[in-house]
Structures are given as C-alpha cells and as structure tokens.
Amino acid sequence: MKDKELLERFNLTEQYVDAVAESVEDENMSDDIQGALIWSPQRLSNDELTTISVRMPTSLAQKLSRDATKYGLTRSEYIRRKLAHSA
C-alpha cells in the first residue's frame, strides 16, 4: 500500500503526520514512560545451567558489570555470551 493510500485510509494528512513525527523525534514530548527501556534478548541456550566460580581482578569484574548493564543483561548472562562468542 502506498503512503497516500494509507493516509486516506486513516483520514490523515501529510502535515499532521510530519508534525507528530517532528514532536516525537525532538525527544521533548512527554510520553509517560518511566525509567530506562531495556531490551534483553533471550538466553543463548535452553540447556540446564551449572555454576562455576572464577577468580578475577576486581577491576575486571566491575568492567564486566558495567558492560552488562549497558545491554540490560546480568553479569552472568553477559559473561556467558562473551565466552560463547569466543568459543
């Protein structure tokens, strides 16, 4: 379906759609969303998990935690993905 057909179907004008798009894209419009939006993909595998302990420098553990947070993952899930990627 073409743009013009969609606009007609929903009784909209190009000017209205452009105005709404502009207000949303400027990120100043209140959208009543509270907090950060975090997308967290599913686990890599449905296999049963087992616990292992690894000793590492505190600074490395802190970096892994920060990096995991950026992606909305737990530190454990982030480390599993890093290990799976390098395997």
C-alpha positions as CSV (number, residue, x, y, z in Angstrom):
1,M,0.0,0.0,0.0
2,K,1.3,3.4,-0.9
3,D,1.8,6.3,1.6
4,K,-1.1,8.3,0.0
5,E,-3.4,5.3,0.3
6,L,-2.5,4.8,3.9
7,L,-3.1,8.5,4.8
8,E,-6.5,8.3,3.1
9,R,-7.5,5.1,4.8
10,F,-6.8,6.5,8.2
11,N,-8.1,10.0,7.3
12,L,-4.7,11.7,8.0
13,T,-2.8,14.4,6.2
14,E,0.9,14.5,5.4
15,Q,1.2,17.7,7.5
16,Y,-0.3,16.0,10.6
17,V,2.0,13.0,10.3
18,D,5.0,15.3,9.8
19,A,4.1,17.4,12.8
20,V,3.6,14.3,15.0
21,A,6.9,12.8,13.8
22,E,8.7,16.0,14.5
23,S,7.4,16.3,18.0
24,V,8.3,12.7,18.8
25,E,11.8,12.9,17.3
26,D,12.7,16.0,19.2
27,E,12.5,13.9,22.4
28,N,10.8,16.7,24.4
29,M,7.3,15.3,24.1
30,S,6.1,13.7,27.3
31,D,5.3,10.0,26.6
32,D,4.6,8.9,30.2
33,I,7.3,6.3,30.0
34,Q,9.1,5.9,33.4
35,G,12.7,4.7,33.6
36,A,15.0,3.2,31.0
37,L,13.8,0.9,28.3
38,I,15.9,-2.2,28.4
39,W,15.8,-4.9,25.7
40,S,17.1,-8.2,26.9
41,P,17.4,-10.9,24.3
42,Q,16.7,-14.5,25.2
43,R,19.4,-16.7,26.7
44,L,21.7,-18.3,24.2
45,S,20.6,-21.8,25.2
46,N,17.8,-23.6,27.0
47,D,20.3,-26.1,28.4
48,E,20.4,-26.5,32.1
49,L,23.0,-24.1,33.7
50,T,25.7,-25.1,36.1
51,T,27.5,-22.8,38.5
52,I,31.3,-22.3,38.2
53,S,33.5,-20.0,40.2
54,V,36.2,-17.9,38.6
55,R,38.6,-15.6,40.4
56,M,39.4,-12.4,38.6
57,P,40.7,-8.9,39.5
58,T,38.0,-6.7,41.0
59,S,38.5,-4.1,38.3
60,L,37.7,-6.7,35.6
61,A,34.6,-7.8,37.4
62,Q,33.5,-4.1,37.7
63,K,34.1,-3.6,34.0
64,L,32.0,-6.7,33.1
65,S,29.2,-5.5,35.3
66,R,29.2,-2.0,33.6
67,D,29.3,-3.6,30.2
68,A,26.5,-6.0,31.1
69,T,24.3,-3.1,32.3
70,K,24.7,-1.3,29.0
71,Y,23.0,-4.2,27.3
72,G,20.4,-4.8,30.0
73,L,21.9,-8.2,30.9
74,T,23.0,-9.7,34.1
75,R,26.7,-10.0,34.5
76,S,26.4,-13.8,34.3
77,E,24.5,-13.7,31.1
78,Y,26.9,-11.2,29.6
79,I,29.9,-13.4,30.5
80,R,28.1,-16.5,29.0
81,R,27.7,-14.6,25.8
82,K,31.3,-13.4,25.7
83,L,32.5,-16.9,26.3
84,A,30.1,-18.4,23.7
85,H,31.3,-15.8,21.1
86,S,34.9,-16.7,21.7
87,A,34.4,-20.5,21.7
